[in-house]
Structure formats: C-alpha cells, structure tokens
Amino acid sequence: MEDKPKRTGRPPKDQTRHKRSRTLSFTDAEYDKLERLATAVGLGRSEYIIEKLGLDKED
C-alpha cells in the first residue's frame, strides 16, 4: 500500500491579490445609483468603483 501525502487544506491565496473589507459611506440615493450603474455594466459595486477610478491600473 502506498503512502499518500497528507492534505493540509486549500492552498494559500496570492497575497498580492488579497483584499480587505473597507468602509465607505453613501446616502441611500447614492447607494441606489451606484447599484444601478454597476448592474448596468455587469459588475458588482466594488468592482465598478475600482474600474471607474482606475485603481486596477499601474501608476
């Protein structure tokens, strides 16, 4: 019988892509508009903000 290597769970995530939760404040109207704008282009709210501000681009 062959010894199988022990599994230690999920491999670690790439730390350069690790995201943390942050807090932003919006009025109800602003949040609704953000939701509509993001949905219109098929993105989530966070992805929409990141794309719109160009935060995913290198400086």
NORFEN-V181379 format. One record per residue. N is the residue number from 1. SS is DSSP state (A for helix, B for strand, O for the rest). Layout:
# NORFEN-V181379
N SS
N SS
This chain:
# NORFEN-V181379
1 O
2 O
3 O
4 O
5 O
6 O
7 O
8 O
9 O
10 O
11 O
12 O
13 O
14 O
15 A
16 A
17 A
18 O
19 O
20 O
21 O
22 O
23 O
24 O
25 O
26 O
27 O
28 A
29 A
30 A
31 A
32 A
33 A
34 A
35 A
36 A
37 A
38 A
39 A
40 A
41 O
42 O
43 O
44 O
45 A
46 A
47 A
48 A
49 A
50 A
51 A
52 A
53 A
54 O
55 O
56 O
57 O
58 O
59 O
